[in-house]
Each structure stands twice: as structure tokens, then as C-alpha cells.
Amino acid sequence: MSNRRVIYLAVAALVCMSAYMTIGLRGNIPFVLSLRATKLLALVQVSIAIGISTVVFQTITANRILTPSIMGLDALYLFGQMLLVFLLGGLGYSALDAQIKFSGEVLLLMAMSAALLLPMLRRRLDMGFLLLTGVILGVLFRSLQSLLARLVDPNDFAVAQGASFANFNDVETSLLFLASLITVGGFLVVWRARHVLDIVALGADAAISLGVSWIRTVAGLLLLVSALAAVSTALVGPVAFFGLLVVALAEIVVDTRRHAVLLPAAALTAVVVLVGGQTIFQHGLGNSATLGIVIEFAGGIVFLILLFVGSRR
């Protein structure tokens, strides 16, 4: 039954992508199709990266509320960008090759997230402490980013300002090739580890007793989550609650936490929500509203509901 529901989600995702490509076509159709195809590829990559990274992060933290964004990984990425602007200036930052800059930021994010989060996971801290730590880290890096923004020249600040907000209309297409490699590679690695993730979900003691190298497995998965978080943030900007929203919806649809089902379900649900929502807002409403605000609002409500339900147990 769960596999059949995944197929339904795949059909819904294909319908949303077809609608995004075909609704309102006019003018130079080949040019419009190529432009839409590029943006669609970016939106699908963001959907897969956020859906997969959120499922994996919730598994290794044994917490359905935590996401990479809530734990401050996207804030850390944006702080790294602002730090580059502060050190190099706006012209120096703009002169950097986009793919080299992105590669360096991904590696830095992976290293810093491992240094910050691995000690907490090794000590198996409880949900409340992890959540509080994530909020504090997010606030810390956003505050540092704001501090640097006040210190740089206003013209230099304008260079990095656009990356501070989620924008699904203005996608960073220059990073698509490298982002595609990371997203596809990350999905394949996670898919091969889907049965290991089922064991990891049982907890550290049970996983170790079943032969899983806990620290090595968690460290590798955390580095992968960091890379996928960097992909989504680089392409469209930070989206705090999108991952939480789509994984919660995927769980409702497939009614299971088996990773062989939940991983594709979360990715497909993210495609349906993001591509379908962007189709409605862009072609149906004429961009009179912003999809990112609606997603954050709905995701925030889901976060509060899950937090309330968890506190009652």
C-alpha cells in the first residue's frame, strides 16, 4: 500500500512539472521552454536535497522536529558568504568563480557542522537540549551575519543581500551542474544506506548491537546532510520549515517510517509542494504573492503542532 502511494506521489509530481512547463506558453516558445526547464531543474534539486536531508537528519537525531535549517546550517552557510564579502569586498566576492566559491563553502559548512553537532550526537543528548542548541546556533550565526552586514560598505552588502531570503523565482542557475552532482550523488548514497538508516532509527545502543559503526555512520550522514543543505541554500536561499513540512506530509501519505518508502516519498512530496506551488503563484496568480512566505507560515504551524504533540506524550 505504501509503495502504491509513492507511485501516486510520483504521478502528482509529474503533473506539477508538466503544468509548470506548459501553462501560459507564448512568444518564443523554445526560449521560454529552455528557461523554464532550467528553473524546473533547480526546483527539483532543491526539493530532493531538502526532503532527503531532513529525513536523514531526523533519523540520526531521533527527532521528528529537528531539521538542518532549524539547527542553523543554512544560517551558517549565509554567514560564510557574508564573511567572504567582508574579507574580499563586493568586487572581490563577485569576481570569485561561482562553482569554486560554492565548493569551498560546502566544504567549510561540512567541517563546521561536524565540529558543532557531532559532539552533541556522540553524547546522545535529549531532544530539548538539541532543539535549544539548534535555535541558539541559528541565532548566533544570523547575528554574526547581521554584524558583518553593518560593518561592510552598503554597496558590498547589496551583493550578498539577495542570498539572505528564499526566492524561488530567482534561481542561481550557474551552480546547477555542481549542485546536480551533489544532489544525485547524495541521493544514491542515502538510497544505498536506506536499510542502515532503518537500524540507526532504532537508537545508538540497538544500532551498535546490530553491528553498525555508530560514530562513523553518523559522521558520514551528517556531512552528507550539510552538503545537501548547502545545495538548497545556494540555489534558492534559506527555507527554515520547508523540510519539516514536506516530511510531515510524506509521513501522513505513506504512513510509515521505513526509509525505502519515506525517502522517495519525502522527495516527491517536496517536488509537488514546491513545483506545484510555484506553478500556482507564478502562472495562476501572476507572482502577486510569494511562495516562500506561504511555505514558511505553513511549516511553522506544523512545527508548533509537532512540538505540542511531542510535549503531551
N, C-alpha and C positions, 0 to 999 in steps of 0.2 A: 504493500500500500504506500509506504514512504517513497519507494522508487518511482511509483506512478506519479506521485505528487511532484517529484523532482522533474519528471518529464513535462508535467503541466507548467511548471515554472519556466522550463526551457522554451516551451511554445510561447508563453507570455512574453518572455524576453525577446524572442524573435519578432513577435508582433510589434513590440515597442520600438525595436531597432528599425523595422521596416517603415513604421509610421514616421519616425524621426527623419528617415532618408527621403520619404516621398511626399509628405504633406506640404502643400504650398509651393511646389516646384514651379518656377517661372524664370524667364530671362535666359541666360546662358546656362542651360541645364548641365552639360558636362562639368563646367566650372563649379556650379553650385553643389553637384553631387560629390566632387572631389573635396570641396571644402567641408561639407557635412560628414563625409567619410572620415576625414582626419579628426574632426571633433568627436565623432562617434567612437573611434578607436580609443581616444583619450578617456572618454567617459566610461567605456567598458573596462579599460585598465584600472581606472580609479575604483570602480565598483568591485572588481575582483580583488584588488590589493586591500581595500578596506574590509571587505567581507571575510577574506581568508585570514588576514592579520588579527581581526577581532576574535574570530573563533579560536585561533591558536593561543592568543593572549589570555582569553578567558579559561582555556584548558590548563595552561601552565600555572595560572594563579588560582585555579579552582574557585573562580568568582565570576558570576554572570553579569555583574555590574561594571567591572573594570574593562576599559578599552585602552588601546595605545594613546589615543587622544586625551582621555581623561587622566592618564598617568603622565601627561605632559610631554610626550615625544614630539608632537607637532610643534609645541612651543619651543622645544629645544632646537628643532630644525630652523625655525624662524629666527631664533636668537643667533644661530650660527651665521645666517645670511646677514643680519644687521651688524654682526661683529665684522664680517668681511667689508661691508660698506664703511664702517668706522675706521678700519685699518687701511683700506686701499683707496677710499674716496669713491664717489659716484662714478667717475670716469674709469678708474681702475677696476671697479666691480663690473661695470658694463663691458669692459674690454676683455674680461676673462671668457674663455671658451665655455659655453653653456654646459656642455657634456662633461668637461673636465671639472668644472665647478660643482656640478651635481654629483659626480663620482666622489670628489673629496668630501662633500657634505654628507653623503650617505655613509662613507667610512667613519667620519667623525661622529655621526649620530649613533652608529652601531657600537663604537667604542665607548662613548659616554653613557649610553643606555645600559650597556652591560656593566659598566662600573657602578652605576647608580642602583640598578634593580637586582642584579644577581645576588649581592649580599643579603637583600631582603628575602628573596626566594629561597636561598640556602637555609636561612633561619626559620622558614615556614611561618611567617608572621600571619596574624589573623586578618580578616577582611577589613575591619575598621581601620587598622593601622596602615594597610596597603592603600586604602582609599584616601585616608588623610595625607599620607606621604605623596600620593599622586597629585592631589589638589595643591599641596604646598609646592611641589616641584614645578607644576604648571604655572602657579602664580609667580614663583621665583624667576623663571625664565622669561615670562611675559614682562615682569617688572624690569629685568635687566635689559630686555629689548627696548622697552619704553625709555629707560635711562639713556641708552646709546642713541636712541632716536632724538632725544633732546640735545645731545652733545654734537651731533653731526650737522653739517650745513643743510639748510632746508632743501636745496636742490639735490643734495645727495640722499636725503631722506625720501624724496619722491621716487627715487629709483627702486627702493625696497618696499615702499608702502603698499604697492599693489599685491604683494605676496602675503600680506597680513590678513586678508579676508578671502573667504571662499567665493570663487567666481566661476560658475560653470559655463559662462558664455565666452570668457577669455581664457582659453586653454593654452598652456605652454607647449606648443607643438614641436619646438626644437628638441625636446627631450624624449620624444615618442620612441625612437629606436632603442635608446639605452633603457628607458623605462619598460619597454616591451620585454627586453631580455630579462630584467629583474623580475617582472611580474610573472612571465611564463616559467622562468626557472624556479621562482618561489612556489608557484602552484604545483609544479611537478615534484619538488622536494616534499612539500606538505602532503601531496597525494600519496607518495610512496610511504610516508610516515603515518598514514591515517590509522593504521592498527596500533602503532606505538602510541599515538595520541589517545586512543581509547584506554590504553593501560595507564598513561600519565594522568588521565582524568580520575583514576581511582585514588590518587594521592601518592605522596612520596614513598611512604613505607610499603604500600602494596606494589608500587611500580618497581622498587628496588628488589623486593622479594621475588618478583616475576622476571628478574634479570635485566631490567632497564638501568643503564648508567644515568642516574638522575641528573647530576650536575652537568655532564657533557650534553645530554639531550636537551635540558632546559636552556643551557647557554646557546646551543646552536639554534634552537627555535626562537629565542629572544633576539638574536642577531638577525634572523630572517624577518621577524616582525618589525624590527627597526628599519630594515631596508624597504619593506613594503609601505610602512608609514611615510618614509621619505618620498617614495614614488607618488603617493596620493597628494601629499602636501606640495610637492614641487609642481605637479600638473595643475591643480585647481585651488590650492590654498588649504588652510586648516578647516576641518569639519569635526567638531567635538563629539557629537552624538549620533552621527550617521551610522557608524559601525554598530553601536548599541541597538539602534532602531532596526536595522536590517536583520541582524542575528536574532533578535527577539521575534520578529515577524517570521523568519525562516523556521524557528523552533515551533511556532504555532502551526505553520503549514505542514511540516513533515512529522511533528510530534515525536521527535527522537533526538538524542544527543550522540548517536553513532556518527563518527566523523566521515565515514564513507558516504553518508547521506547528507549530513549537515554542511560539510564544506561546499559541495556544489550548490546546495540549496541556498546558502548564505550569499554566495557569489551571484547566483541568478536573481535572487530577491533584490540585491543591490542594483543589478542592471535594470530590473523592472522599475524600481523606485526612482533611480537617477535618470535613466534614459526616458522612461515614461513621463516622469515629472518635468524634465527639460523639454520634452515634446509639447506638453500641455502649455507650459509657461511661455515657450518661445514661439510656437506656431499657433497656439489656440488663444493665448492672452496677449500676444504681441509684446512680451517682456515687460508687461505692466507691473509685475511683481517679481520677487527674487526667490528662486527655488531654495537657495541656501538658508534663508531665514525660516522658511516653512519646515525644512528638514530639521534644523536645529530646535525649533519650537516643538515639533512632534517628538524628536528624540529626547528632549529634556523632560517631556511628560512621561515617556516610557521609563526614563531613568528614575524619576521620582516614584513611579508605580512599583518598579522592581525594588527600590530601596525600602519602600513602605512594606511591601510583601515580605521582603527578607527580614525586616525588623520584627515582624509579627510571628515569625517562626521560632 
